[in-house]
Structure formats: C-alpha cells, structure tokens
Amino acid sequence: MGNQQSFHYEPVEGEELSTAVVTAVAEAHDEDVIEQKWLISEDINTDALDGLFQDHQLKMTLQFEADTTTVTIIADEMGYPVIKVESHR
C-alpha cells in the first residue's frame, strides 16, 4: 500500500461544499482540479452534499470513500465544514 497522507481544507465563504470536496481531493493528490479524472457526481449526490452543514447550529460529521481517499467533513466550533482528506495513493 502507498503512503497515506492527510490534508485539511476549509471552504471559502460562498463555496459550495461539493466544489470544496473536489478541490480538497485534487489538492491532496497534487492534481489540477480541472484535469483530475475523478468526477464527484459518479460517487456523491452533489445537491444533497451541498445542502448539508447549511444550518451552522448543527454539529455533525460525514465520512465517505472517493478516488482512493477517505473524505471526512466535520463541523467546526462555529458549525462551518472543515474537510479532511486522507489519500491512500
């Protein structure tokens, strides 16, 4: 098995959560967002993902496997999502 690396990404204000996940996975793999081969829509319902964490009063964690990574999204102390990507490449 290859090296496992961990990467954290905090979406910028107004950035859709699905876009932030795609960006985080690309950065974790040192790939260009546009040129990466993984398409989030093949694994995740992006509309449902974008609807999560909108009520910043919720404290939740979401974890899923995608593109040889484990993606974990955790609400910070203010309820905003922080994305952790563990690359398994």
C-alpha distances in whole Angstrom, upper triangle without the diagonal:
4,7,8,12,15,18,22,24,28,30,33,36,37,33,32,29,28,28,27,24,23,24,22,19,20,20,17,15,18,20,24,25,27,25,21,21,20,23,24,27,24,23,25,29,30,33,32,30,32,35,33,33,37,39,38,39,36,33,30,27,25,21,19,16,17,15,11,13,15,18,21,24,27,30,31,35,37,35,33,29,27,23,20,17,13,11,8,8
4,6,9,13,16,19,22,26,27,30,34,35,31,31,28,26,26,25,22,21,22,19,16,17,17,14,12,15,17,21,22,24,22,19,19,19,22,23,26,24,22,25,29,29,32,32,29,31,34,32,32,35,38,36,38,35,33,30,26,24,21,19,16,16,14,11,12,14,17,20,23,25,29,30,33,35,33,31,28,25,22,18,15,12,9,6,5
4,6,10,13,17,19,23,25,28,32,33,30,29,27,26,25,23,21,21,20,18,15,16,16,12,11,14,16,20,21,24,22,19,20,20,23,23,26,25,23,25,29,29,32,31,28,30,33,31,31,34,36,34,36,34,31,28,25,23,20,19,17,17,15,12,12,13,16,18,22,24,27,27,31,33,31,29,26,23,20,16,13,10,8,7,6
4,7,10,14,17,20,23,26,29,30,27,27,24,23,23,21,18,18,18,15,13,15,14,10,11,14,16,20,20,23,22,19,20,18,21,21,24,23,21,23,26,26,29,28,25,27,30,27,27,30,32,31,32,30,27,25,21,20,17,16,14,14,13,10,9,10,13,15,18,20,23,24,27,29,28,26,22,19,16,13,10,7,5,5,7
4,7,10,13,17,20,23,26,27,24,24,21,21,21,18,16,17,16,13,11,13,11,8,9,11,14,18,18,22,21,18,19,18,21,20,24,23,21,22,26,25,28,27,24,25,28,26,25,28,30,29,30,28,26,23,20,19,16,16,15,15,14,11,9,10,12,13,16,18,21,21,25,26,25,23,20,17,14,10,8,5,5,7,8
4,7,10,14,17,20,23,24,22,22,19,19,19,16,14,15,14,11,10,13,11,8,10,12,15,18,18,21,21,18,20,18,21,19,23,23,21,21,24,23,26,25,21,23,25,23,22,25,27,25,27,25,22,20,17,16,14,15,14,14,14,12,9,9,10,11,13,14,18,18,21,23,22,20,16,13,10,7,6,4,6,9,11
4,7,10,13,16,19,21,18,19,16,16,16,13,11,13,11,8,9,10,8,6,9,11,13,15,15,19,19,17,19,17,19,18,21,22,20,20,23,21,24,23,20,21,23,21,20,23,25,23,25,23,21,19,16,16,14,15,15,14,14,13,10,10,10,10,12,13,16,16,19,21,20,17,14,11,8,6,5,6,8,12,13
4,7,10,13,16,18,16,16,14,15,15,11,10,13,11,7,10,12,10,8,12,13,15,17,16,20,21,18,21,19,20,18,21,23,20,20,22,20,22,22,18,18,21,18,17,20,22,19,22,20,18,17,14,14,14,15,16,16,16,16,13,12,10,10,10,11,13,12,16,17,16,14,11,7,6,4,6,9,11,15,16
4,6,9,13,14,12,13,11,12,11,8,8,11,8,6,9,11,9,9,13,13,15,15,14,18,19,17,20,18,18,16,20,22,20,18,20,18,20,20,16,16,18,17,15,17,20,17,20,19,18,17,15,15,14,16,16,16,17,17,14,13,11,10,10,11,12,12,15,16,15,12,9,6,5,6,8,11,13,17,18
4,6,9,12,10,11,10,12,11,8,10,12,10,9,12,14,12,13,16,17,18,18,16,19,21,20,22,20,20,18,21,23,21,19,20,18,19,19,15,14,17,15,13,15,17,14,17,17,16,15,14,15,16,17,19,18,19,20,17,16,13,12,10,10,10,10,13,13,12,9,7,5,6,9,11,15,17,20,22
4,6,8,6,8,7,10,9,6,9,11,9,9,13,14,13,14,17,18,18,17,15,17,20,19,21,19,19,16,19,21,20,18,18,15,16,17,13,12,14,13,12,13,15,14,17,17,17,16,15,15,16,18,19,18,19,21,18,17,14,13,11,12,12,12,15,13,12,9,7,7,8,11,13,17,19,22,23
4,6,6,9,10,12,10,8,12,13,11,12,15,16,15,17,20,19,19,18,16,18,21,21,24,22,21,19,21,24,23,21,21,17,18,19,16,14,16,16,14,14,16,15,18,19,19,19,19,19,20,21,23,22,23,24,22,21,18,17,14,15,14,14,16,14,14,10,10,10,12,15,17,20,22,25,26
4,6,9,10,13,12,11,14,16,14,15,19,19,18,20,23,23,23,21,19,21,24,24,26,24,23,21,22,26,25,22,21,18,18,19,16,13,15,15,13,12,14,13,16,18,18,19,19,20,22,23,25,24,25,27,24,24,20,19,16,16,14,14,16,13,13,10,11,12,14,17,20,23,25,29,30
4,6,9,12,10,10,14,15,14,16,19,19,19,21,24,24,23,21,18,20,23,23,25,23,21,19,20,24,23,20,19,15,15,16,14,11,13,14,12,11,14,13,17,18,19,20,20,20,22,23,25,23,25,27,25,24,20,20,17,17,16,16,18,15,14,11,12,14,15,19,21,24,26,29,30
4,6,8,7,7,10,11,10,12,15,16,16,18,20,20,19,18,14,16,20,19,21,19,18,15,17,20,20,17,17,13,13,15,12,9,12,13,12,12,15,15,18,18,19,19,19,18,19,20,21,20,21,24,21,21,17,17,14,16,15,16,19,17,15,12,11,12,13,16,17,21,22,26,27
4,5,5,6,9,10,11,12,14,16,16,18,20,21,20,18,15,16,19,18,20,18,15,13,14,17,17,14,13,9,10,11,9,6,9,10,11,10,14,14,18,17,18,17,17,16,17,17,19,18,19,22,20,19,16,16,13,15,15,17,19,17,15,12,11,13,12,16,17,21,22,25,26
4,5,5,6,9,10,10,12,14,15,16,18,20,19,18,15,17,19,18,19,16,14,11,13,16,15,12,11,8,9,10,7,5,8,8,9,10,13,13,16,15,16,14,13,12,13,14,16,15,17,19,17,16,12,12,9,12,12,14,17,16,13,10,8,10,9,13,14,17,19,22,23
4,5,5,6,9,10,11,12,14,15,17,18,17,16,12,14,17,15,16,13,11,8,9,12,11,9,9,6,8,9,6,6,10,10,12,13,16,17,20,18,19,16,15,13,13,13,14,12,14,17,15,15,12,13,11,14,15,17,21,20,17,14,11,12,11,14,14,17,18,20,22
4,5,5,6,9,10,11,12,14,16,16,15,13,10,11,14,13,15,13,11,9,11,14,14,12,12,9,11,13,10,9,13,13,14,15,18,18,22,21,21,19,18,16,16,16,16,14,15,18,16,16,13,15,13,16,17,18,22,20,18,15,13,13,11,14,14,17,18,21,21
4,5,5,6,9,10,10,12,14,15,14,13,10,13,16,14,16,14,13,11,13,16,15,13,14,11,13,14,11,10,13,13,13,14,17,17,20,19,19,17,16,14,15,15,16,14,15,17,15,15,11,12,10,13,14,15,19,18,16,12,10,10,8,11,11,15,16,19,20
4,5,5,6,9,10,10,12,14,13,13,10,13,15,13,14,11,11,8,11,13,12,10,12,10,13,13,10,10,14,13,13,15,18,18,21,19,19,16,14,12,12,11,12,10,11,14,11,11,8,10,9,12,14,16,20,19,17,14,10,10,7,9,9,12,13,16,17
4,6,5,6,9,10,11,12,11,10,7,10,11,9,11,8,8,7,10,12,12,11,13,11,14,15,12,12,16,16,17,18,22,21,24,23,22,20,18,15,14,13,13,10,10,13,11,13,10,13,13,16,18,20,23,23,20,17,14,13,10,12,10,13,13,16,16
4,6,5,6,8,10,10,9,8,6,9,11,10,13,11,11,10,14,16,15,15,16,14,17,18,14,14,18,17,18,19,22,22,25,24,23,21,19,17,16,16,15,13,12,15,13,14,12,14,13,16,18,19,23,22,20,17,14,13,10,12,11,14,13,17,17
4,5,5,6,9,10,10,11,9,12,14,12,14,12,13,12,15,17,15,15,17,15,18,18,15,15,18,17,17,19,22,21,24,22,21,19,16,15,14,14,13,12,12,13,11,11,9,11,11,14,16,17,20,20,19,16,12,10,7,8,7,10,10,14,15
4,6,5,6,9,8,10,8,12,12,9,11,9,11,10,14,14,13,13,16,15,18,18,15,16,19,18,19,21,24,23,26,24,23,20,17,15,13,12,11,9,8,9,8,9,8,11,12,16,18,19,23,23,22,18,15,13,9,9,7,9,8,11,12
4,5,5,6,5,6,5,9,9,7,10,9,11,11,15,16,15,16,18,16,20,21,18,18,22,21,22,24,27,26,29,27,26,24,21,19,17,16,14,11,10,11,10,13,12,15,16,19,21,22,26,26,24,21,18,16,12,12,10,12,10,13,12
4,5,5,6,7,8,11,12,10,13,13,14,14,18,19,18,19,21,19,22,23,19,20,23,22,22,24,27,26,28,27,26,24,21,20,18,17,16,14,12,13,12,14,13,15,16,18,20,21,24,25,23,20,17,15,12,11,9,11,10,14,13
4,6,8,10,11,14,14,11,14,13,15,15,19,19,18,18,21,20,23,23,20,20,24,22,22,25,27,26,28,27,25,23,20,18,16,15,14,12,11,11,9,11,11,13,15,17,20,20,24,25,23,20,17,14,11,9,7,8,7,10,10
4,5,9,10,13,12,9,11,11,14,15,18,18,18,19,22,21,24,25,21,22,26,25,25,27,30,29,32,30,28,26,22,20,18,17,14,12,10,10,9,12,13,16,17,20,23,24,28,28,27,24,20,18,14,13,10,10,7,9,8
4,7,9,12,11,10,13,13,16,17,20,21,20,21,24,23,26,27,23,24,27,26,26,29,32,30,33,32,30,28,25,23,21,20,18,16,13,13,13,16,16,18,20,22,25,25,29,29,28,25,22,19,16,15,12,13,10,13,11
4,6,9,7,6,9,11,13,15,18,18,19,20,22,21,24,25,22,23,26,26,26,28,31,30,34,32,31,29,26,24,22,20,18,15,12,13,14,17,16,19,20,23,26,26,30,30,29,25,22,20,17,16,14,15,12,14,12
4,6,5,6,10,11,13,14,17,18,19,20,22,20,23,25,22,22,26,26,26,27,31,30,33,32,31,29,27,25,23,21,20,17,14,16,16,19,18,21,21,24,26,27,30,30,29,25,22,21,18,18,16,17,15,18,16
4,6,6,9,9,10,11,14,16,16,17,19,16,19,21,18,18,22,22,23,24,27,27,30,29,29,27,24,22,21,19,18,15,13,16,15,18,16,19,19,22,24,25,28,28,26,23,20,18,16,17,15,17,15,18,17
4,6,8,10,10,12,14,16,17,18,19,17,20,22,20,20,23,24,25,26,30,30,33,32,31,29,27,25,24,22,20,17,15,18,18,20,19,22,22,25,27,28,32,31,29,25,23,22,19,20,18,20,18,21,19
4,6,9,10,13,15,16,18,19,21,19,22,24,22,22,26,27,28,29,32,32,36,34,34,31,29,26,24,22,20,16,14,16,17,20,20,23,24,27,29,30,34,33,31,28,25,24,21,21,19,20,17,19,17
4,6,8,11,13,13,15,16,19,17,21,22,20,21,24,24,26,27,31,31,34,32,31,28,26,23,21,19,16,13,10,13,14,17,16,20,21,24,27,28,32,32,29,26,23,22,18,18,15,17,14,16,14
4,6,10,12,11,13,15,18,17,20,22,20,21,25,25,27,28,32,32,35,33,32,29,26,23,21,18,16,12,9,12,14,17,17,20,22,25,28,30,34,33,31,28,25,23,20,20,17,18,15,16,14
4,6,9,8,9,11,14,14,17,19,17,18,21,22,23,25,29,29,32,29,29,26,23,19,17,14,12,8,6,10,11,14,14,17,18,22,25,27,31,31,28,25,22,21,17,17,14,15,13,14,14
4,5,6,8,9,11,11,14,16,14,15,19,19,22,23,27,27,30,28,28,25,22,19,17,14,13,9,9,13,13,15,14,18,18,22,24,27,30,30,27,24,21,21,17,18,16,18,16,17,17
4,5,6,6,8,7,11,12,11,12,15,16,18,20,23,24,26,24,24,21,19,15,14,12,11,8,9,12,12,13,12,15,15,19,21,23,27,26,23,21,18,18,15,16,14,16,15,17,18
4,5,5,6,6,10,11,11,12,15,16,19,20,23,25,27,25,25,22,20,17,16,13,13,11,12,15,15,16,15,17,17,21,23,25,29,28,25,23,20,20,18,19,18,20,19,20,21
4,6,8,10,13,14,13,15,18,19,21,23,26,27,30,27,27,24,21,18,16,13,12,9,10,14,15,16,15,18,19,22,25,28,31,31,27,25,22,22,19,20,18,19,18,19,19
4,7,9,12,12,11,14,16,16,19,21,24,25,27,24,24,20,18,14,13,9,9,7,9,12,12,13,12,15,16,19,22,25,28,28,25,23,20,20,17,17,15,17,16,17,18
4,6,9,8,7,10,12,13,16,17,20,22,24,21,21,18,16,12,11,9,10,9,11,14,13,13,12,13,14,17,19,22,26,25,22,20,17,18,15,16,15,17,18,19,20
4,6,5,6,9,10,11,15,16,19,21,23,20,21,18,17,13,14,12,13,12,15,18,17,17,14,16,15,18,19,23,26,25,21,20,17,19,17,19,18,21,21,22,24
4,5,5,6,9,10,13,14,17,19,21,19,20,18,17,14,14,13,15,13,15,18,17,17,14,15,14,17,18,21,24,23,20,18,15,17,15,18,17,20,21,23,24
4,5,5,6,9,12,12,15,18,20,18,20,18,17,15,16,16,18,17,19,22,21,20,17,18,16,18,18,22,24,23,19,18,16,18,17,20,20,23,24,26,28
4,5,5,7,10,11,14,16,18,16,17,15,15,12,14,14,16,16,19,22,20,18,16,16,14,16,16,20,22,21,17,16,15,17,16,19,19,22,24,25,27
4,5,5,9,10,13,14,17,15,15,13,12,10,11,11,14,14,17,19,17,15,12,12,10,13,13,17,20,19,15,14,11,13,13,15,16,19,20,22,24
4,6,8,8,11,13,16,15,16,14,14,12,14,15,17,16,19,22,19,18,15,15,12,14,14,17,19,18,14,12,11,13,13,16,17,21,22,25,27
4,7,6,9,11,14,12,14,13,14,13,15,16,19,19,22,24,22,20,17,16,13,14,14,17,19,17,14,13,12,15,15,19,20,23,25,27,29
4,5,8,9,11,9,11,9,10,9,12,14,17,18,21,23,20,18,15,13,10,11,10,14,16,14,11,10,9,12,13,16,18,21,23,25,28
4,5,6,8,7,8,8,9,10,13,16,19,20,23,24,21,19,15,13,9,9,7,10,12,11,7,7,6,10,12,15,17,21,23,26,28
4,6,9,8,11,11,13,14,17,19,22,22,25,27,24,22,18,17,13,13,10,13,14,12,9,8,9,13,15,18,21,24,26,29,31
4,5,6,9,11,13,15,18,21,24,25,28,30,27,24,21,18,15,13,10,12,13,10,8,9,11,14,17,20,23,26,29,31,34
4,5,8,10,13,15,18,21,24,25,28,29,26,23,20,17,13,11,8,9,9,7,4,6,9,12,15,18,21,25,27,30,33
4,7,10,13,15,19,22,26,27,30,31,28,25,22,19,15,13,9,10,9,7,6,9,11,15,17,20,23,26,29,32,35
4,6,10,12,16,19,23,24,27,28,25,22,19,16,13,10,7,10,10,9,6,9,10,13,16,18,21,24,27,29,32
4,7,10,14,17,21,23,26,26,23,20,17,13,11,8,6,8,8,9,6,9,10,12,14,16,19,21,25,27,30
4,7,10,14,17,19,23,23,20,17,14,11,8,6,6,9,11,12,8,10,9,11,12,14,17,19,22,24,27
4,7,10,14,16,19,20,16,13,10,7,6,5,7,10,12,14,11,11,9,10,10,11,13,15,18,20,24
4,7,11,13,16,17,14,11,8,6,5,7,9,13,16,16,13,13,10,10,10,10,12,14,17,18,21
4,7,10,13,13,10,7,6,4,6,9,12,15,18,19,16,16,12,12,10,9,10,11,13,15,18
4,7,10,11,8,6,5,7,9,12,15,18,22,22,19,18,15,14,11,11,10,11,12,13,16
4,7,7,6,5,6,9,12,15,18,21,25,26,23,21,17,16,13,12,10,10,10,10,13
4,6,5,6,7,11,13,17,20,22,26,27,24,22,18,17,13,12,10,10,10,10,12
4,5,8,10,13,16,19,22,25,28,29,26,24,20,19,15,14,11,10,9,9,9
4,7,10,13,16,20,23,25,29,30,27,25,21,19,16,14,10,9,6,5,6
4,6,10,13,16,19,21,25,26,24,22,18,16,12,10,6,5,4,6,8
4,6,10,13,17,19,22,23,21,19,16,14,10,8,6,5,7,8,11
4,7,10,13,15,19,20,18,16,12,10,7,6,5,7,9,11,14
4,6,10,12,16,17,15,13,10,8,6,5,6,8,11,14,17
4,7,9,13,14,11,10,6,6,5,6,9,12,14,17,20
4,6,10,11,8,8,5,5,7,8,11,14,17,20,23
4,7,7,5,5,4,6,9,11,15,17,21,23,26
4,5,5,5,6,6,10,12,16,18,22,25,27
4,6,7,10,10,14,16,19,22,25,28,31
4,6,9,11,14,17,21,23,27,30,32
4,7,9,13,15,19,22,25,28,30
4,7,10,13,16,20,23,26,28
4,6,10,13,16,19,22,24
4,7,10,13,16,19,22
4,6,10,13,16,18
4,7,10,13,15
4,6,9,12
4,6,9
4,6
4
